[in-house]
Amino acid sequence: MMTKERTRAVNALTALLRTSTLGLDVRNALTGAQILEVSKWRTRREALALSVARTEAIPLAQRVLTLDVQLMENERQLGELVQASEAAPCSMKKALELLVRRNI
């Protein structure tokens, strides 16, 4: 659920930044650094269309960052649950076999 929400927020932010001249090069996919930069923007006096776009972009970027933290925490907790389960040795063995097959 959170992954889908994050994707929606990134897509909305990308579309907004590509259709507004807010000073970012977003011809390619947004980077984490760009999302962080947008999250720190402040409103300013500028043309109304740019002001509205900036006002919309800031909370979108902040939401993406919040979801990133929540997803990392969920993944950490899931790892702990897997390790605590009775199936952990089996799961670890399969994971190692997979890594070996992929030459990682």
Number of C-alpha atoms within 10 A of each C-alpha: 5 12 13 9 13 20 13 14 20 20 15 16 23 20 13 18 22 15 12 15 13 15 7 13 12 15 9 8 11 16 10 12 9 14 21 15 14 21 18 12 14 10 13 10 7 10 8 9 11 17 17 13 18 23 15 15 24 20 17 24 26 18 18 24 18 12 18 15 12 14 15 11 12 12 12 12 12 12 13 12 12 15 14 11 11 10 10 15 13 9 14 13 11 12 12 12 12 12 11 10 9 8 7 7
